[in-house]
């Protein structure tokens, strides 16, 4: 089994570096689009990303959550994401789809008050492609615009419970990441003639190899036996990343044959990418409903309500001779609710029906993106839903999770461009069962 996870991890590194789930021309701006909703559970809960502290969930969005993992149980988290989008403008429409592996993360408890996690996840992505043609009478031209790339985050996280009482817990944590990868924008112009692909290519690359960090906190309080509250926060201080920028202009007698390329401009400059301060705060309320008789059995439902707010500063750069990025601050409001028919799952497993084992999730979010048109922010909003299916064959914490997003992006009131999309997240949490010998901790008397 250990060899299997090693192979999966190596495969995901190459896959993450080559794919992009974003399909939006606006991702051409700045440092690409920050990864959002990349966890199947959080995507189903209205993109509430930092509040989950359950021992069966590996929440790499909030490093303070690692100390709440189950002792002696290692969690593996693998996520896949896809998006089908429809763009509309002036009565015309186009449908496109993308898919990629999102992350691979491992988390475990190292002490009753400490937890750790490490893995690979996307930090920012870029992806789009469209073209247009002009007929001038003598010459016909086609302009193509493409963008692609991923900035990956290889991270190590740690959490410690500074307060660990029966009804009160306070956990602090951090993620230290190494960011690597590249993004590019490409513009191609070519003549549309019989037996001719003459034209030019302009490519603009941005890549980084730098460290980045974030801090997290979780405070949990049992108000009564059946009512619990949790306050969560994540802070990413303003940081400077070492980066490079390259601008290429190429002339070609055949743009599809690299041997015909003639480089006109090839300029590279080093500088810094300055990330603005970002923070997220969240509230989670757990209501352990009074035991409900149902036929010959008794159910113990649990309802969780989540509220979240986030704010992000603007990103900028120091590349000499490169135009400033025209970006805005970001903000996000989110709401989510989860219903678990039976939270004492293993105690009553033999008497439960299938739908009584499922975790049901739904939510809503509204987010102002970093882009704007005519000084009006681009807004991303949508409703979400999903469910979790525990894998109960060996009484482990393993589960399969699905999250769905029905979203809409608008680009200002003066723009006639809209984007409707369906996002699908598939997540697999793997944990060893109690019978896995190679996970047992042995102690000599």
Buried (B, 14 or more C-beta within 10 A) or exposed (E): EEEEBEEBBEEBBEBBBEBBBBBBBBBBBBBBBBBBBBBBBBBBBBBBBBBBBBBBBBBBBBBBBBBBBBEEBBBBBBBBBBBBBBBEEEEEEEEBBBBBBBBBBBBBBBEEBBBBBBBBBBBBBBBBEEEEEEEEEEEEBBBBBBBBBBBBBBBBBBBBBEEEEEEEBBBBBBBBBEBBBBBBBBBBBBEBEEEEBBBBBBBBBBBBEBEBBBBBBBBBBBEEEEEBEBBBBBBBEEBBBEBBBBBBBBBBEBBEEEEBBEEEEEEEBEBBBBBBBBBBBBBBBBEBBEEEEEEEBEBBBBBBBBBBEBBBBBBBBBBEEBEEBEBBBBBBBBBBBBBBBBBBBEEBEEBBEEEBBBBBBBBBBBBBBBBBBEEBBBBBBBBBBBBBBBBBEEBBBBBBBBBBBEBEBBBBEEEEBBBBBBBBBBBBBBBBBEEBEEBEEEEEE
